[in-house]
Amino acid sequence: MTQTDAAAGAPESPVAVVVMGVAGAGKSTLAVALAERLDAAFIEADDLHSAEAKTQMAAGVPLTDEDRWPWLTRVAIRVRDEGQAGPVVVACSALRRVYRDMLVRDSGLELVFVHVHGSDEELAERIGQRTVHFMPTSMLASQLATLERLDVDEHGIVIPLVMPIEKAADAAMEFLG
């Protein structure tokens, strides 16, 4: 980056944000809002699941780590490719630390995690209200069992899912600086 770019307020490196959490948390809604505010590319990680994985989840069968690795690889590659062109925001469950570490490593970007989280009851209610998604409410327990909250050494913030979307986006933007 040239001195002129720095003086103009251009970021040192492209912004790469992963809006994470279990099904029903509102990852996609918040990620779209952040992508609009950042004038960033938006990636819906659910779209990168294989047809087999979607069928498996729709049948109420949780994915294993072995099922998730190829999907996470596709997500990381897409984040890397989009991130080379500019800011990128991805809605991705990223439930375990090892998944998040892999996304950072394989994307080659410094990722910021925005974890949308709420109570089991709030999440179940939100999943139950969806009509066009492959993930049934019965899968919530397995996702919550898999979920590892952000560690203190991970670059991220937790946003309550009950926070109105505009306020959630404001809080995430404030964290991003």
CORSULBEL-V367228 format. One line per field, one symbol per residue. phi: phi as a letter, one per 40 degrees, with the letter a starting at -180 (. if undefined). psi: psi as a letter, one per 20 degrees, with the letter a starting at -180 (. if undefined). Layout:
phi=???
psi=???
This chain:
phi=.cccccccgcccadcbbbcbicdgcgdcccccccccccfbcbbccdccccdccccccccgbcccdcccdccccccccccdcccccicabbcadfcbdccccccccccgbccbbbccaacdccccccccccbbacccdccddcccccdbcdcccccaabbccccddccccdccccccg
psi=qrhggghijqqhqqpopoorrrpiikggghgggggghilqqppohhiiqqhgggggghjjoqqrghhhghghggggggggghhhiaqqppopglhqghggggggghhjqoqppoopqaqgggggggghiqilqioqhiigghghhhpoqpqhjqnrqpppiipqgghggggghghh.
